Amino acid sequence: MKTLSPLFLFLLLISANSFLPPPPSASAAYHDYADALAKSILFFEGQRSGYLPPDQRLPWRANSGLSDGWTYNADLTGGYYDAGDNVKFGFPLAFTTTMLAWSIIEFADVMPPAELRNSLVAVRWSSDYLLKSVSQLPNRIFVQVGDPNADHNCWERPEDMDTPRTVYAVDAPNPASDVAGETAAALAASSMAFRSSDPGYAETLLRNAAKAFEYADTHRGAYKGACPFYCDFDGYQDELLWGAAWLRRASSDDTYLNYLQENGKTLGAEDNINEFGWDNKHAGLNVLVSKEVLESSMVTLQSYKASADSFMCTLIPQSSSSHIDYTPGGLIYRPGGSNLQHATTISFLLLAYANYLERTSQSVNCGNLDVSPYALRSQAKRQVDYILGDNPKGLSYMVGYSDNYPQRIHHRGSSLPSVKDHPAAIACKEGSVYFNSTGPNPNVLTGAIVGGPSEDDEYPDDRADFKKSEPTTYINAPFVGVLAYFAANPDFS
């Protein structure tokens, strides 16, 4: 028998490990991805604002924010509180909606029917609100409800809110390209999610997406009113391209194709920014547009695919262009807090791009190596398993999943007794005793994914350490699609 050369064995070993960093010290465990998927969607019911429906599944929540919009004689009830506070920030809320819808668009065919339905319900709770936010276009867009400074000075349940429910609106010709561009993307993506089940609603979403994009493009500039909480730190240009890309995909309208072709370079499409989240859309934009390049041979958009390939190569430690940092346990890490938002969004892009590549029998050339769709999926799986408990602490960072998960999350509704158990109002500062308690939260926010551990894999489970212990909608939203893939492919390895 012919002996295998040491070089071949080395390359085989690298392939088998899919270019991943060393495994964590904790032994790998079986994960019920279908259960995690169901919980990741359920989380959004804990973030609901407005009138809650009879089938609300987290019973410790109740109606809240019922007068939102009254100062403008507008109905701005509904939508989601973005994190552990009681403010509705339009920018991250719209991104959350886009990613929930993209999760359905990309992975609906492998979702269990019940979870597909629940995912659509989660999208619609947000898309209904976004339709209200653009109801006074072309001259006005609503971008936020709730005074964040007053809200963050209190620790109270959403049901008890007595802080100002200030409505923040942007009137033409004042700019809001970031929020309006993301809202356009959210409405366009949502229209695709609903196209088969509710075509009339899908058409309404798409029509309003075009209006939101028109405002974003006509009145260029960033909205500054959410600073310092959700400022557009990287500039509004990526949201213009992102909105156009989703409108192109949802409508097949060549107007948006021309926009991507003509404005890509001037709006920074070729910038190799290795990030994807509520503030920075570059990597997601490039992956999204690459679908048309790969599957429809749209060579005029080739620069977007080149940038997507470059981004994928930065995620592979053995690549000569690797720029990503990992914790010792193998988690993608970027400084700044709420780190798991990077792990979930990047995992989503890895899986989406793997799908596009596999359908066209392609791989990513990273100079010194070729990276297959399988390798990209393996990279995503490592992040998923880390979040669910395969990490040095053996801790699930999803609340309610497994027997070991964060007990003291930075979340007002979860940490205060529910109105059913404590009907009397808990005023602004009266909630401090619950915030400062070392006991576990009385209400389990099932499915919530917290900000996550530090660069050394440590997690203190401290309510006051909000950068690590606060869950957000935009951490969960991409994870819905990621978990849907692995729930359908539980034996992937």
C-alpha positions in Angstrom: 0.0 0.0 0.0 1.2 3.5 -0.9 2.1 5.6 2.2 0.6 9.1 2.5 3.1 11.9 2.6 3.4 14.0 5.7 2.3 17.1 3.7 -0.8 15.3 2.5 -1.6 14.2 6.1 -1.2 17.7 7.3 -3.5 19.1 4.7 -6.0 16.4 5.4 -5.9 17.3 9.1 -6.5 21.0 8.3 -9.4 20.1 6.1 -11.0 17.9 8.7 -10.8 20.7 11.2 -12.2 23.2 8.8 -9.5 25.8 9.6 -10.8 26.2 13.1 -9.0 27.4 16.2 -8.2 24.9 18.9 -11.3 23.4 20.6 -12.3 24.6 24.0 -11.3 22.7 27.1 -14.9 21.6 27.9 -15.9 18.5 26.1 -18.3 18.8 23.2 -21.9 17.9 24.0 -25.0 17.0 22.1 -27.2 20.0 21.3 -30.9 20.1 20.7 -30.8 22.8 17.9 -34.5 22.5 17.3 -35.2 23.4 21.0 -32.7 26.3 20.8 -34.4 27.5 17.6 -37.8 27.5 19.3 -36.4 29.4 22.3 -34.6 31.9 20.2 -37.9 32.9 18.5 -39.8 32.9 21.8 -37.4 35.5 23.2 -39.0 38.2 21.0 -42.3 37.9 22.8 -40.5 39.1 25.9 -39.4 42.2 24.0 -42.9 43.2 22.7 -44.3 46.7 23.2 -48.0 47.5 22.8 -51.1 45.4 23.3 -50.1 41.8 23.8 -52.3 39.1 22.0 -54.2 36.3 23.8 -51.6 33.8 22.6 -48.7 35.6 24.3 -46.4 32.8 25.5 -44.3 34.6 28.1 -47.1 35.3 30.7 -45.0 37.6 32.9 -45.2 40.3 30.3 -48.3 42.6 29.9 -49.4 45.6 27.8 -47.1 48.6 27.7 -46.4 51.7 25.7 -50.0 52.1 24.8 -49.9 55.9 24.2 -46.7 55.8 22.1 -47.1 58.5 19.3 -49.8 60.6 20.9 -47.7 63.8 20.8 -47.8 63.6 17.0 -51.3 62.3 16.9 -49.9 59.1 15.5 -50.2 55.5 16.4 -46.7 54.2 17.2 -47.7 51.4 19.5 -46.0 48.0 18.9 -42.5 47.0 17.9 -39.8 45.8 20.2 -37.7 47.2 23.0 -34.3 46.6 21.6 -32.6 45.3 24.8 -33.0 45.4 28.5 -34.4 48.9 28.5 -37.8 50.3 27.5 -36.9 52.5 24.5 -37.7 51.7 20.8 -34.7 52.7 18.8 -35.6 52.6 15.1 -32.1 51.8 13.8 -31.4 48.5 15.7 -35.1 47.6 15.5 -35.0 47.8 11.7 -31.8 45.8 11.6 -33.4 43.2 13.8 -36.3 43.0 11.4 -34.1 42.6 8.4 -32.2 39.7 10.0 -35.3 38.0 11.2 -36.7 38.2 7.6 -33.5 37.1 6.1 -33.5 34.1 8.4 -36.8 33.1 6.9 -35.9 33.9 3.3 -32.7 31.8 3.6 -33.8 28.9 5.8 -37.7 28.7 5.7 -37.4 25.5 3.7 -35.7 23.7 6.6 -37.7 25.3 9.4 -40.3 23.2 11.3 -43.7 24.5 10.3 -44.5 25.7 13.9 -41.3 27.7 14.1 -41.7 29.1 10.6 -45.1 30.4 11.7 -43.6 31.8 15.0 -40.8 33.5 13.0 -43.3 35.2 10.7 -45.2 36.4 13.7 -42.0 37.8 15.2 -41.2 39.6 11.9 -44.8 41.0 11.6 -44.7 42.4 15.1 -41.9 44.5 14.0 -42.8 45.2 10.4 -46.2 46.4 11.4 -44.5 49.0 13.6 -42.1 50.0 10.9 -45.0 50.6 8.6 -46.3 53.1 11.2 -42.9 54.7 11.3 -43.0 55.5 7.6 -46.7 56.4 7.5 -46.1 60.1 7.1 -43.5 59.9 4.2 -42.5 61.4 2.0 -41.8 64.3 4.4 -41.5 62.6 7.8 -40.1 59.4 9.3 -40.4 58.4 12.9 -37.1 57.0 14.2 -37.5 56.5 18.0 -39.9 56.4 20.9 -38.8 57.0 24.5 -36.3 59.4 26.1 -33.2 57.2 26.5 -31.6 59.3 29.2 -34.7 59.3 31.4 -35.3 55.6 30.7 -31.8 54.6 31.6 -32.0 56.5 34.8 -34.8 54.2 36.0 -35.1 50.5 36.6 -38.8 49.8 36.0 -41.0 47.4 34.2 -42.3 48.4 30.7 -45.8 48.0 32.1 -45.0 50.8 34.7 -43.2 53.3 32.5 -43.6 56.8 33.7 -40.6 58.3 31.9 -41.3 60.5 28.8 -42.3 58.6 25.8 -40.8 61.2 23.6 -41.3 60.7 19.9 -38.3 61.4 17.7 -39.2 62.3 14.1 -37.1 63.5 11.2 -38.7 66.0 8.8 -37.5 66.7 5.3 -35.0 68.0 4.4 -33.2 66.8 7.6 -31.2 63.6 7.0 -31.8 60.1 8.4 -30.2 57.9 5.7 -29.0 55.3 8.2 -32.4 54.7 9.9 -34.4 55.2 6.7 -32.0 53.0 4.6 -32.2 50.2 7.2 -36.0 50.6 7.4 -36.1 50.2 3.6 -34.1 47.1 3.9 -36.3 45.7 6.7 -39.5 46.3 4.8 -38.1 44.9 1.6 -36.8 41.8 3.3 -40.1 41.3 5.2 -42.0 41.6 1.9 -40.1 38.6 0.7 -40.7 36.6 3.9 -44.5 37.2 3.5 -44.7 36.8 -0.3 -46.2 33.3 -0.3 -48.3 33.5 2.8 -49.7 37.0 2.5 -49.0 38.6 -0.9 -51.2 41.7 -0.2 -49.2 42.5 2.9 -46.0 41.8 1.1 -46.9 44.3 -1.6 -47.7 46.9 1.1 -44.3 46.3 2.7 -42.4 46.6 -0.6 -44.2 49.8 -1.6 -43.3 51.4 1.7 -39.7 50.2 1.5 -39.3 52.2 -1.7 -40.7 55.3 0.0 -38.2 54.8 2.9 -35.3 54.4 0.5 -36.3 57.5 -1.4 -36.2 59.6 1.8 -32.8 58.0 2.7 -31.3 58.7 -0.7 -32.8 62.2 -1.2 -31.9 63.6 2.2 -28.4 62.1 2.7 -26.8 62.1 6.1 -26.9 60.3 9.4 -29.5 60.8 12.2 -27.8 61.9 15.4 -30.7 61.9 17.8 -29.9 58.5 19.2 -26.4 59.4 20.3 -24.6 58.2 22.3 -26.7 55.0 22.3 -27.1 54.1 18.6 -25.1 56.6 16.6 -24.1 55.6 13.1 -20.4 55.5 13.8 -19.3 54.2 10.4 -21.4 56.5 8.2 -24.7 56.2 6.5 -23.4 55.1 3.1 -23.6 51.4 3.8 -27.3 51.7 4.7 -28.0 53.3 1.3 -26.4 50.3 -0.5 -28.0 47.8 1.9 -31.4 49.3 1.3 -30.9 49.3 -2.5 -29.7 45.7 -2.4 -32.7 44.5 -0.5 -35.1 46.4 -2.8 -33.3 44.9 -5.8 -33.7 41.4 -4.4 -37.3 41.9 -3.4 -38.5 43.6 -6.6 -36.0 42.5 -9.3 -36.2 46.2 -10.4 -33.2 47.2 -12.5 -33.4 50.7 -11.0 -31.8 49.3 -7.8 -29.4 47.2 -9.8 -28.2 50.4 -11.6 -27.9 52.1 -8.2 -25.7 49.3 -6.9 -23.5 49.5 -10.0 -23.3 53.2 -10.2 -22.9 54.1 -6.5 -21.0 51.1 -5.1 -17.6 52.7 -5.3 -18.5 56.2 -4.2 -20.5 54.8 -1.2 -17.7 52.5 -0.1 -18.9 49.1 -1.3 -15.3 48.0 -1.9 -14.2 49.0 1.7 -13.0 45.7 3.3 -14.6 46.3 6.7 -14.6 43.1 8.6 -17.8 43.6 10.6 -21.5 43.1 10.3 -24.2 44.4 12.7 -26.7 47.2 13.3 -24.1 49.9 12.6 -22.1 48.4 9.8 -23.6 46.5 6.9 -20.6 46.1 4.6 -20.0 42.4 5.0 -23.8 41.6 4.9 -24.2 43.8 1.8 -21.4 42.0 0.0 -22.8 38.5 0.8 -26.3 39.5 -0.1 -25.3 41.0 -3.5 -22.9 38.0 -4.2 -26.0 35.8 -4.5 -26.8 37.5 -7.8 -23.3 37.3 -9.0 -23.0 33.6 -8.2 -26.4 32.4 -9.2 -27.3 34.9 -12.0 -23.8 35.6 -13.4 -24.3 39.3 -12.8 -20.6 40.2 -13.6 -21.2 44.0 -13.2 -21.5 43.3 -9.4 -18.3 41.3 -9.3 -16.6 43.8 -6.9 -19.2 42.9 -4.2 -18.4 39.2 -4.5 -14.7 40.0 -4.3 -15.3 41.8 -1.1 -17.4 39.0 0.2 -14.6 36.5 -0.6 -12.1 38.7 1.2 -14.3 38.9 4.3 -14.7 35.1 4.4 -10.9 34.7 4.2 -10.5 37.0 7.2 -12.5 34.5 9.3 -10.2 31.6 8.5 -7.2 31.5 11.0 -5.0 29.6 8.5 -5.6 32.2 5.8 -2.8 34.6 5.0 -5.4 37.4 5.3 -6.9 36.3 8.6 -7.9 39.3 10.7 -10.3 37.8 13.2 -9.6 37.4 16.9 -10.7 34.4 19.0 -11.0 33.8 22.7 -8.9 30.8 24.0 -12.1 28.8 23.8 -12.7 29.5 20.1 -15.3 32.3 20.2 -15.0 35.1 17.6 -14.2 38.2 19.6 -14.3 41.9 18.9 -13.9 44.5 21.7 -16.6 46.9 22.7 -19.2 44.8 24.5 -22.2 42.7 23.4 -19.7 40.5 21.7 -22.1 37.7 20.8 -23.7 40.0 18.2 -20.6 39.5 16.1 -20.7 35.7 16.6 -24.3 35.4 15.6 -24.2 37.8 12.6 -20.9 36.3 11.3 -22.3 32.8 11.7 -25.3 33.8 9.7 -23.2 35.1 6.8 -21.0 32.0 6.8 -24.0 29.8 6.3 -25.7 32.1 3.8 -22.5 32.3 1.7 -21.9 28.6 2.0 -25.4 28.1 0.5 -24.7 30.4 -2.4 -21.3 28.8 -3.1 -22.7 25.2 -2.9 -25.5 25.9 -5.3 -22.9 27.0 -7.9 -20.2 24.4 -7.0 -17.7 27.0 -5.9 -15.3 27.7 -3.1 -13.5 30.7 -1.8 -9.9 31.2 -2.8 -7.9 32.7 0.0 -4.6 32.8 -1.7 -2.8 30.1 0.2 -5.8 27.8 0.4 -9.3 27.1 -1.0 -12.2 27.2 1.5 -15.2 25.1 0.8 -18.8 25.6 1.8 -18.3 22.8 4.3 -15.5 24.7 6.0 -17.6 27.8 6.3 -20.4 25.8 7.9 -18.0 24.2 10.3 -16.8 27.6 11.3 -20.3 28.7 12.0 -21.1 25.5 14.0 -18.2 26.1 16.3 -19.7 29.5 17.2 -23.1 28.0 17.7 -21.9 25.3 19.9 -19.8 27.7 22.0 -22.9 29.9 22.6 -25.0 26.9 23.6 -22.4 25.6 26.1 -19.3 24.1 24.5 -17.0 26.6 26.1 -14.5 26.6 29.0 -17.2 27.6 31.5 -19.7 25.0 30.2 -22.3 27.8 30.3 -25.1 28.3 27.8 -25.3 31.9 26.8 -28.9 31.4 25.8 -31.2 31.9 28.7 -33.4 28.8 29.4 -31.3 26.5 27.3 -29.7 23.6 29.2 -29.5 23.6 33.0 -26.6 26.1 33.2 -27.3 29.6 31.9 -27.1 33.3 33.1 -29.4 34.0 36.0 -28.9 37.7 36.5 -29.3 39.2 33.1 -29.5 43.0 32.6 -33.1 43.2 31.7 -35.8 45.3 33.5 -38.8 43.1 32.9 -37.0 39.9 33.7 -35.4 41.2 36.9 -38.5 42.8 38.4 -41.5 40.8 39.7 -44.2 40.6 37.1 -47.4 42.7 37.3 -49.2 39.4 37.9 -47.1 38.7 41.0 -46.8 42.3 42.1 -49.7 44.3 40.7 -48.7 47.6 42.4 -46.5 49.9 40.3 -42.8 49.9 40.9 -41.6 53.5 40.5 -38.4 54.6 38.8 -36.0 54.3 41.7 -38.0 51.6 43.6 -36.6 49.1 41.1 -33.0 49.7 42.3 -33.4 47.1 45.1 -34.1 44.5 42.4 -31.2 45.7 40.2 -28.8 45.5 43.1 -30.0 42.0 44.2 -27.6 39.1 43.9 -30.5 36.7 43.5 -31.6 35.3 40.1 -34.1 37.1 38.0 -37.6 36.1 38.9 -38.8 35.9 35.3 -37.0 33.7 32.8 -36.5 35.5 29.4 -36.4 32.3 27.5 -34.2 32.3 24.5 -32.4 35.6 25.3 -28.8 35.6 24.3 -26.7 37.8 26.5 -23.8 40.0 25.4 -21.4 37.2 26.2 -18.0 36.6 27.8 -14.8 38.7 27.7 -11.7 37.9 25.6 -10.6 35.4 28.2 -13.9 33.4 28.1 -14.9 34.7 31.5 -18.5 35.6 32.4 -19.3 37.0 35.8 -23.2 36.7 35.6 -23.5 40.2 37.0 -26.6 42.3 36.2 -24.6 45.5 36.5 -22.1 44.4 33.8 -24.5 45.2 31.0 -21.9 44.8 28.2 -21.8 41.1 29.1 -25.2 40.4 30.7 -27.7 42.4 28.5 -29.6 40.6 25.8 -30.6 42.4 22.6 -32.9 41.7 19.7 -30.1 42.1 17.1 -28.1 39.3 18.8 -31.0 36.9 18.5 -32.3 37.8 15.0 -29.6 36.2 12.9 -29.3 33.3 15.2 -32.8 32.2 14.3 -31.6 31.4 10.8 -28.4 29.8 12.0 -30.2 27.5 14.4 -32.8 26.6 11.7 -29.9 25.3 9.5 -28.4 23.2 12.3 -31.8 22.0 13.5 -32.3 20.6 10.0 -28.7 19.2 9.9 -28.1 18.1 13.6 -25.5 15.6 12.6 -23.3 18.1 10.7 -19.7 17.7 11.8 
